[in-house]
Amino acid sequence: MSNVVNLGGATRLDIPAERVLNAALEADLSEVVILGRDQEGNEYFASSIADGADVVWLADRLKFKLISGEYGDD
């Protein structure tokens, strides 16, 4: 799949979790919060941020950007 190009922006189609995780590895992130569900629908959470308040702050900040269309969801 080396000929597949990620264009970025929003999509109305689901993207495989592996592709999203691989892109995150290449993004050189200093902090990460992972939310997800497994095949049985069980929720999964992990964070590199120790302080729960900082996790919530980041999640709310990015949620606002998503809702306001800053991530190209128009």
ABEGO torsion letter per residue (X at the ends): XAABBBAEEBBABBBBAAAAAAAAAAAGBABBBBBBBBAAGBBBBBBABABAAAAAAAAAAAAAAAAAGAAGAX
